């Protein structure tokens, strides 16, 4: 038993932990192919894995940099700030959640909108940022997207909306759901006046956004393998008690079934958007 106890409770020598000279965050493991990637090179490649083409999420500013001509973008709606109209609180108060989102993103809300140029053509854009409470659509996000569409109508300029959202923001209740009607009404005014509206769907585009402005484009363009749908696959399976087909709610499945018009790699997105801006303008 003495031998067993010595094996069970071995006396280990204290080993001095060696410090690493590698900066934190310099490497990233690809979610698609498990290759080890250099973070700076991944960012230079617009956050797309060079081996398998996996598209990571991007900040709103980076997407605007990708789509707009350099130095042409002018933001508006910066005075709009998310409040707590329902005084909502769960495990953490809504104010605390917002404070954390402000700190992490340096934004007053998760949507950036403004006017710029795409290959010399004036264009209005609204871009959602998933880092701000999962890109959820609250009153301010709905207002900014409607504001971008109304600005496009005023300027007679094409409108681009880049969706990246988990859906409506539960902390704002019915006021959040009302943004579906508001944004759809602004989109209808664009249609009635012949102003092009291009919707870009990224991973994820779900919930109230997918059920309103995100799927109402004159052209709906998605990034590869983006999750797009209203309810999540697990909820749907539990509701209908059936196993969903492979790839359900991914861009490729939606393209095959006619829900979207195009799947475009991120590196080609500006060229594709410019093509449709020119085509609709003519």
N, C-alpha and C positions, 0 to 999 in steps of 0.2 A: 504493500500500500504506500510505502514511502516513495517508491519510484513513480507510482501513479499520481500521487499528490504533487511531485516535482514537475511532472508533465502538465498537470492540470493548472498549476499555478507557477509557471516558469519565472525565474528571476531574470528579467530583461535589463540589459544595460541601458543606461540613459544615453540616448543618441541625440546629439546636438542638431537641431533642425537647421538645414542650410537655406539661407535666403536666396530668392531668385532675382536675377537682374532683368528678367523679362517684364516689361510694363503690362499692367492689367489691361485686358481688352484688346491686346494686339492680335490675337488669333480668334477665329470663330469656326465652329463646326457646322458645316452646311446641313440644313434640315432636310434637304432633298437627297443628297448623295453621300453625306457623311465625310466629305473631303474637308481637310483643315485649310482654312482660308486666312490670308492676311487681311485684317479689317480695313486698312487703308486702301488696299487694292480693290477690295469689294466695294468700297464707297466710290472709288474712281470709276467703277463699272456700273454705276447707278444702282448699287445694291442688288446686283444679279450675279448668281454664281456662274463663273466662267466655265465650269465643268458640266453642270447639268441644267443650267438655265433657271434654277429656282429663284423666284422673285420675292425678295424680302420687302417688308413694308418700308415706306419712306416718309420723312417729315414733309409737311405741306410746303415749306419753303423750297425743299429740294425738288419736289414735283414741279413747282412753278419755274424753278431754274431750268428744269428739263424741257418744259414746253414753251416758255416765253423767250423772246429774243433778249439777249443780254442788255441789262440796263433799261429795259422798256417798261418794267412792271411798276405800277403805282397802286399801293393798297388803299382801300377805303373801308369804312365801317369799323375803324379801330376804336371808336368811342363806345361801341356796344359791349356790355359786360354782363356775364351771367349772374343772376341773383337767385334768391331762394324764395320764390313766390308762395310756396305751400308750407314753408317752415318745416321741411321734411327732415326726418332723422330716423335711422335704423340703428345698426350696431355703431355706426359712425355718423355724425351729423353731416348734412349736405355741405355746410360751410367748410368743414374740415376736409371733405373730399375735394372741394373746389380749391382750397388753399394748397393742397398737395399737387393738384393738377397745374395750378399757376406756377408753383415752384419747379416742377419737372419740365414744363414746356415754355415758360416765360410768355404765356398767352392768356388773354382774358376769356377765350373760348377756343374750341377745337376746329374752327373753320377760318380760313384766310381767303379774302376776296379782294379783287382789284381789276385794273385794266392794264393791258400790255399789248404786245404785238407777237404774232406768230408768222415768221418769215415776212415781216413788213406789214401784215394785215392786222388792223386794230381788233382786239378780241377781249371780251370780259371773261374772267375765270373765278370760280369758287372751288377751293380745295380743302378737303377734310383731313384732319390729323388724328390718327388712331391713338396717339399717346395721351390725348386729353380725354380721359374717361371713356376709353374705347371708341372714340369718334362718335359717341352717342349724340342724337339729335335733340337738343333742347330748344328753348325759345330763341336764343341768340343765333344758333346754327340755322334754324329755319328762316329767321329774319335775314341773315347774311346771304343765304342762297336765293331767297326771293329778291333781295336787294340787288344781287348780281344780275339776275334775269331782268329786273326792271331797268337797270342801268344799260344792259344790252339793248333793250327796247328803245330807250331814250337816245342812245348813240347809233341805233340801227347797225349794231355790231354783233357778230356771232358770240354765243355764250357756251363756255365749257364748264362742266361741273365734274370734278374728280371725287368719286365716292369712296370712302373707306370708313365703314361704320358698323357697329353692332346693333344699331336700330335706335328706337326712341329712348329718351332718358327717363327712367322710371321715377326719378326724384322730382320731376316736374309734372308727372301725371297727365291729365287730360290736356294741359297746356302744351305738352310735348306732342301729343297726337294731333293737335290742331295744326301743327306745322306741315303735316302731310297735305292738308287742304290748301293751306296758304301757298306752299311751293308749287302745287299742281295748278293753282289758279294763275300764278305768275308764268308758269310754263305755257298755259293755254293762251295767254296774251301774246307770247312770242309767236306761237303757231298762227294765230289769227292775223298777225302782221308780217308773216313770212320771214321772221328772224331765225336763222339756224341755231339749233341747240344740240350740242354734242355731249353725250354722257359717257364718261370713262369709269368703268367698274373695276375696282381693285379688291384685293383680299383683305378683309371681308366686306361684302356689301349685302347687308341683311336687314331684317325687320322693317320698320316704318320707312326707311330710305328706299329699300328695294320695292316697297309697296307704293311708292309715290314718284318723286322726281327722278330717281336713279334709272328707272326703266322707261322713261318717257322721252328719250332723246329721238331726234330725227335719225340719228345713228347711235347705236349702243356698242361701244368698244370695250372689250375686257382684256385684262392681262392674263397670261397663261395660268391655268390651275387656280384661279381665284374662286373663293367660296362666295356664291351668289344665291340668295333665296330669301324667303320670308321667315319661316320657322326653321330651326336646326334639324338635321337629319334624324337625330335621336328622338326628338319630339314627334316628328312625323311618323317614324316607325312605331312608336308607342300608341299613336292615335289610330293608325290604319291597321296595325298588327300585321305588317308585312315587311319583308326584308327589301330594302331599297337597292336598286342596281348599282354596280360599281361606278364610282366617279359621279354619283348623283350630286347635283348642285355645284359642280365645278364648271368652269368656263367651257371646256370641251363638250360636256354633256349638254349644256344650254345652247351652244352653237348648233349641235346636231339636231336639237329639237326646236330650233327657230326662235329662241327667246332673246338671243343677241345676234348682232350682225357681223362682228369681226373679233378675232383674237389677235392681239398685236404685242410683240415683244417690246419691252420698255425702251430699248435703244432705237426702235423704229417709230415710237409713238408720235414724236413731233412731226415727222415726215407724213405720217398717216393723217394726223389732225390737220396739218396744213393742206393736204389734198382735199379733205372734205370741206374745209373753210372756203377754199377756192371754188370747189364744185357747187356748193350751196349758194355762194355769192353770185355766181353766174346765172 
